[in-house]
């Protein structure tokens, strides 16, 4: 039986974030999600926050701490895309994606680490993407932001690893979401051909890896990149 923890998932109102929050709830944890709109799964506490705004994050953490206790597990999942080819990509296309996906994770980790240091326990899990190391045409901004999470997790591991705090990266591949379901069937078939497993993952398959990483049995795993991609990015 895993120790019951207070968990915060950013961007927990839809897709993978929603599935992560639902999985933590099913395991009996106290779960809060941040969202700019919408709600987390039933049984979770939804707090309004924008990861590009440190003050709004601080207020969200304070609200969660008052309701559920200090955050012991944080999952930095909030993300965005602004896909376009390099020569068409504006400064704003690039910096907005970095500010949400990479700087946003930094803000979340910085705020969460205060209580983790006091408690001498913490689990930091950053949701990256196979694209972070594999690369993808039209996603220079997104890939750069997602690979940056690796350096963030590994540096946090070196700084805080002696205090009972782990920091890891989970790198999902193609997941069955509204976004992939909307792709033309031929495109979906082409993508599946490139994946050794021959299929997309379910969001729950990603969520179960994350809940395991947050648990008591994964205390000696830190600075790792765990792919959940059906073999798509092998060796990257």
Secondary structure, 3 states (H helix, E strand, C coil): CCCCCEEEEECCCCHHHHHHHHHHHHCCCEEEEEECCCCCCCCCEEEECCCCCHHHHHHHHHHHHHHHCCCCEEEECCCCCCCCCHHHCCHHHHHHHHHHHHHHHHHHHHHHHHHHHHHCCEEEEEECCCHHHHCCCCCHHHHHHHHHHHHHHHHHHHHHHHHCEEEEEEEECCECCHHHHCCCHHHHHHHHHHCCCCCCECHHHHHHHHHHHHCHHHCCCCCCEEEECCCCCCCC
